[in-house]
Amino acid sequence: MEDILFLLNPWWEGKEKDSSIRRELYLNKLISSLKTKQIVLLIGLRRVGKTTLFYQLIQYLLYEKKINPKHILYVSIDHLAFKNKSIAAILTEYRKIHNLSIEEKIYVF
């Protein structure tokens, strides 16, 4: 699982992820949602740009808010490596990889 998490989160190793065309309207709505502790669901048809928006929000966190890259987790639960894993198990593994305590704020996509 660790290898897959590193593949899905290239910013952990200082690598870039192309974020394509910026959709400012939707991106700004997501940015404003960061002020709350609420879970935000982004739903829509396949291939309309949901993942792209997440990557753009991650870039915002990295470059504008200067969030530690290790505090940002992107996971695609469609990946076969996570087929029989709960979100809690994935988060536990992620925190273990980066030695993050439960008190440390993280961003999960």
C-alpha positions, 0 to 999 in steps of 0.5 A: 500500500505504501508504494501506491500512496507514494505514486498517488502523492508525488508532492511527498517527494517534491514532484509536480502534478499537472493541474490542467485548466484552472476552473476558478469558480469551483476552485474558489468554492473549494478554497472557501470550504477549507475554513470549516471542519466539514467534509466536502463531497465533490460529485459529478459524472465521470471525466468532468474534472473532479480529480483535476479540481482536487489537484488544483486545490492541493497545489493551492495548499502547497504553494499559497498556504505553504502546507507541508506536503506530507500533510496532504493525502490524495487517495483513489479508493477505486485503486485495486490496492485499496479494494479491501481497505477501509478509509481508517486503515488507509489513514492509519498507514498514511500517518505511520508512513509520515510519523504524523500524530492524530493531533496533526491537521491533515488534508484528505482527498 
